[in-house]
Amino acid sequence: IFITIGLSLILSCNKSPDQKAYEEVLATMSMDKAKKFFDSYPKSRYRDRLVTTIIEWCRQEKTEQCYTMILDALPKDHPQYIEVFNFYENQFKGKKRN
């Protein structure tokens, strides 16, 4: 048991700070942590992967509240932000005008 614990500690020490933060966001599904991740690691290799994962969460949930939260969390300069914004406007705001 101690060998397993020691090995997992050693392996976790090799992770970069952005990888640890990325995994924390995935584990908690927290938009606050996602926003902090994007602010703290704007050049992370996990940035695009996290954006895609967050968008998939909302595609599955299909609620206005989810899209509102991810629009607040996603980096405004990310190419997929405008796609999500346009979907949100058409799907939720357009229905309210009709």
SETOR-869938 format. One record per residue: residue in three letters; x, y, z of N, C-alpha, C in turn. Coordinates in Angstrom, 2 decimals. Layout:
# residues N
<ALA <X Y Z> <X Y Z> <X Y Z>>;
...
# end
This chain:
# residues 98
<ILE <0.83 -1.19 0.00> <0.00 0.00 0.00> <0.88 1.25 0.00>>;
<PHE <1.92 1.26 0.81> <2.79 2.43 0.90> <3.52 2.68 -0.41>>;
<ILE <3.84 1.61 -1.11> <4.50 1.76 -2.40> <3.56 2.43 -3.40>>;
<THR <2.31 2.03 -3.40> <1.32 2.62 -4.30> <1.12 4.10 -3.98>>;
<ILE <1.02 4.42 -2.71> <0.84 5.83 -2.31> <2.07 6.64 -2.71>>;
<GLY <3.25 6.10 -2.43> <4.49 6.79 -2.79> <4.63 7.00 -4.28>>;
<LEU <4.28 5.99 -5.05> <4.36 6.09 -6.50> <3.39 7.14 -7.04>>;
<SER <2.18 7.17 -6.51> <1.21 8.16 -6.99> <1.65 9.58 -6.60>>;
<LEU <2.27 9.73 -5.45> <2.78 11.05 -5.05> <3.91 11.50 -5.97>>;
<ILE <4.80 10.58 -6.31> <5.90 10.91 -7.21> <5.37 11.30 -8.58>>;
<LEU <4.42 10.53 -9.09> <3.86 10.83 -10.41> <3.11 12.15 -10.41>>;
<SER <2.42 12.47 -9.33> <1.68 13.73 -9.29> <2.62 14.92 -9.18>>;
<CYS <3.80 14.72 -8.65> <4.77 15.81 -8.55> <5.31 16.20 -9.92>>;
<ASN <5.25 15.29 -10.86> <5.76 15.57 -12.20> <4.79 16.38 -13.05>>;
<LYS <3.60 16.59 -12.57> <2.61 17.33 -13.35> <2.89 18.83 -13.27>>;
<SER <2.67 19.48 -14.40> <2.83 20.93 -14.43> <1.67 21.59 -13.70>>;
<PRO <1.85 22.83 -13.24> <0.75 23.51 -12.54> <-0.51 23.64 -13.39>>;
<ASP <-0.34 23.89 -14.70> <-1.53 24.02 -15.54> <-2.23 22.68 -15.72>>;
<GLN <-1.48 21.58 -15.75> <-2.11 20.27 -15.85> <-2.90 19.96 -14.58>>;
<LYS <-2.33 20.28 -13.43> <-3.04 20.07 -12.17> <-4.32 20.90 -12.13>>;
<ALA <-4.24 22.15 -12.56> <-5.42 23.03 -12.56> <-6.47 22.52 -13.55>>;
<TYR <-6.03 22.07 -14.72> <-6.92 21.50 -15.72> <-7.68 20.30 -15.16>>;
<GLU <-6.95 19.40 -14.52> <-7.57 18.21 -13.94> <-8.54 18.57 -12.81>>;
<GLU <-8.21 19.62 -12.07> <-9.10 20.08 -10.99> <-10.42 20.60 -11.57>>;
<VAL <-10.34 21.34 -12.66> <-11.56 21.84 -13.31> <-12.42 20.67 -13.79>>;
<LEU <-11.79 19.70 -14.42> <-12.54 18.54 -14.91> <-13.17 17.76 -13.77>>;
<ALA <-12.46 17.61 -12.69> <-12.97 16.83 -11.56> <-14.15 17.52 -10.88>>;
<THR <-14.12 18.84 -10.84> <-15.17 19.57 -10.11> <-16.26 20.13 -11.02>>;
<MET <-15.97 20.23 -12.30> <-16.89 20.86 -13.26> <-17.27 22.28 -12.79>>;
<SER <-16.33 22.98 -12.23> <-16.56 24.31 -11.68> <-16.22 25.38 -12.70>>;
<MET <-17.20 26.23 -13.01> <-16.94 27.33 -13.94> <-16.05 28.39 -13.30>>;
<ASP <-16.13 28.54 -11.99> <-15.23 29.48 -11.32> <-13.78 29.03 -11.47>>;
<LYS <-13.54 27.74 -11.29> <-12.19 27.21 -11.44> <-11.75 27.26 -12.90>>;
<ALA <-12.69 27.06 -13.82> <-12.35 27.17 -15.24> <-11.92 28.60 -15.57>>;
<LYS <-12.66 29.57 -15.08> <-12.31 30.97 -15.33> <-10.93 31.30 -14.77>>;
<LYS <-10.66 30.82 -13.56> <-9.34 31.03 -12.95> <-8.25 30.35 -13.77>>;
<PHE <-8.55 29.17 -14.29> <-7.59 28.46 -15.13> <-7.25 29.31 -16.36>>;
<PHE <-8.28 29.80 -17.04> <-8.04 30.59 -18.25> <-7.29 31.88 -17.95>>;
<ASP <-7.58 32.48 -16.80> <-6.88 33.71 -16.41> <-5.43 33.42 -16.03>>;
<SER <-5.20 32.31 -15.34> <-3.86 31.99 -14.84> <-2.95 31.38 -15.91>>;
<TYR <-3.53 30.66 -16.85> <-2.74 29.94 -17.85> <-3.23 30.24 -19.26>>;
<PRO <-3.12 31.48 -19.71> <-3.66 31.84 -21.03> <-2.96 31.14 -22.21>>;
<LYS <-1.77 30.64 -22.00> <-1.02 29.97 -23.08> <-0.91 28.46 -22.85>>;
<SER <-1.72 27.92 -21.95> <-1.63 26.51 -21.62> <-1.98 25.61 -22.80>>;
<ARG <-1.30 24.49 -22.84> <-1.62 23.51 -23.90> <-2.96 22.84 -23.63>>;
<TYR <-3.52 23.02 -22.42> <-4.81 22.44 -22.07> <-5.97 23.40 -22.33>>;
<ARG <-5.69 24.59 -22.76> <-6.71 25.64 -22.94> <-7.79 25.21 -23.94>>;
<ASP <-7.38 24.84 -25.14> <-8.35 24.45 -26.17> <-9.14 23.21 -25.76>>;
<ARG <-8.45 22.27 -25.14> <-9.11 21.05 -24.70> <-10.18 21.35 -23.65>>;
<LEU <-9.86 22.27 -22.73> <-10.82 22.63 -21.69> <-12.00 23.39 -22.28>>;
<VAL <-11.75 24.29 -23.21> <-12.85 25.01 -23.87> <-13.80 24.01 -24.54>>;
<THR <-13.26 23.07 -25.27> <-14.08 22.08 -25.96> <-14.88 21.23 -24.97>>;
<THR <-14.25 20.84 -23.87> <-14.93 20.03 -22.85> <-16.07 20.80 -22.22>>;
<ILE <-15.84 22.06 -21.89> <-16.88 22.89 -21.26> <-18.06 23.08 -22.21>>;
<ILE <-17.78 23.31 -23.47> <-18.85 23.47 -24.45> <-19.66 22.17 -24.55>>;
<GLU <-18.99 21.03 -24.52> <-19.68 19.74 -24.57> <-20.59 19.55 -23.36>>;
<TRP <-20.16 20.01 -22.18> <-21.02 19.91 -21.00> <-22.36 20.60 -21.26>>;
<CYS <-22.30 21.78 -21.87> <-23.54 22.53 -22.10> <-24.35 21.95 -23.25>>;
<ARG <-23.69 21.40 -24.23> <-24.44 20.76 -25.31> <-25.27 19.60 -24.78>>;
<GLN <-24.75 18.92 -23.78> <-25.48 17.82 -23.18> <-26.60 18.32 -22.28>>;
<GLU <-26.32 19.40 -21.55> <-27.31 19.92 -20.61> <-28.40 20.73 -21.31>>;
<LYS <-28.02 21.50 -22.33> <-28.96 22.27 -23.16> <-29.80 23.29 -22.38>>;
<THR <-29.19 23.95 -21.40> <-29.95 24.95 -20.65> <-29.33 26.33 -20.85>>;
<GLU <-30.17 27.33 -20.76> <-29.70 28.71 -20.87> <-28.72 29.03 -19.75>>;
<GLN <-29.00 28.54 -18.57> <-28.13 28.81 -17.43> <-26.71 28.29 -17.67>>;
<CYS <-26.58 27.11 -18.23> <-25.27 26.55 -18.52> <-24.51 27.43 -19.51>>;
<TYR <-25.19 27.83 -20.58> <-24.53 28.67 -21.57> <-24.17 30.04 -21.00>>;
<THR <-25.00 30.57 -20.13> <-24.67 31.83 -19.48> <-23.40 31.69 -18.65>>;
<MET <-23.30 30.60 -17.93> <-22.11 30.37 -17.09> <-20.85 30.18 -17.93>>;
<ILE <-20.95 29.44 -19.02> <-19.72 29.23 -19.79> <-19.31 30.47 -20.56>>;
<LEU <-20.28 31.27 -20.97> <-19.91 32.53 -21.63> <-19.15 33.44 -20.67>>;
<ASP <-19.48 33.35 -19.40> <-18.75 34.12 -18.41> <-17.35 33.55 -18.16>>;
<ALA <-17.22 32.22 -18.26> <-15.94 31.57 -17.95> <-14.97 31.51 -19.13>>;
<LEU <-15.50 31.33 -20.34> <-14.62 31.16 -21.50> <-13.82 32.43 -21.78>>;
<PRO <-12.58 32.26 -22.26> <-11.80 33.44 -22.65> <-12.44 34.10 -23.88>>;
<LYS <-12.62 35.40 -23.80> <-13.30 36.14 -24.88> <-12.52 36.11 -26.19>>;
<ASP <-11.21 35.87 -26.12> <-10.39 35.85 -27.32> <-10.29 34.47 -27.96>>;
<HIS <-10.96 33.49 -27.38> <-10.89 32.14 -27.95> <-11.82 32.05 -29.17>>;
<PRO <-11.37 31.40 -30.25> <-12.20 31.31 -31.47> <-13.58 30.70 -31.25>>;
<GLN <-13.71 29.79 -30.30> <-15.01 29.15 -30.08> <-15.96 30.01 -29.26>>;
<TYR <-15.46 31.06 -28.65> <-16.32 31.93 -27.84> <-17.44 32.52 -28.69>>;
<ILE <-17.12 33.04 -29.86> <-18.12 33.68 -30.71> <-19.15 32.66 -31.19>>;
<GLU <-18.72 31.42 -31.43> <-19.67 30.37 -31.82> <-20.68 30.11 -30.70>>;
<VAL <-20.17 30.02 -29.48> <-21.04 29.78 -28.32> <-21.96 30.97 -28.11>>;
<PHE <-21.42 32.17 -28.24> <-22.22 33.38 -28.08> <-23.34 33.43 -29.11>>;
<ASN <-23.02 33.16 -30.36> <-24.04 33.18 -31.41> <-25.11 32.11 -31.17>>;
<PHE <-24.69 30.93 -30.75> <-25.65 29.88 -30.44> <-26.57 30.33 -29.31>>;
<TYR <-25.99 30.89 -28.27> <-26.76 31.38 -27.12> <-27.78 32.43 -27.56>>;
<GLU <-27.34 33.38 -28.35> <-28.24 34.43 -28.84> <-29.38 33.86 -29.66>>;
<ASN <-29.06 32.95 -30.56> <-30.08 32.37 -31.44> <-31.01 31.42 -30.70>>;
<GLN <-30.45 30.62 -29.82> <-31.23 29.58 -29.15> <-32.09 30.14 -28.02>>;
<PHE <-31.55 31.06 -27.25> <-32.25 31.49 -26.05> <-32.78 32.92 -26.14>>;
<LYS <-31.99 33.82 -26.64> <-32.45 35.21 -26.71> <-33.43 35.42 -27.85>>;
<GLY <-33.23 34.71 -28.96> <-34.13 34.81 -30.10> <-35.53 34.33 -29.78>>;
<LYS <-35.63 33.30 -28.96> <-36.94 32.76 -28.57> <-37.72 33.73 -27.69>>;
<LYS <-37.00 34.50 -26.89> <-37.66 35.44 -26.00> <-38.23 36.64 -26.75>>;
<ARG <-37.62 36.95 -27.90> <-38.11 38.09 -28.71> <-39.35 37.73 -29.49>>;
<ASN <-39.52 36.46 -29.79> <-40.67 36.02 -30.61> <-41.95 35.94 -29.83>>;
# end
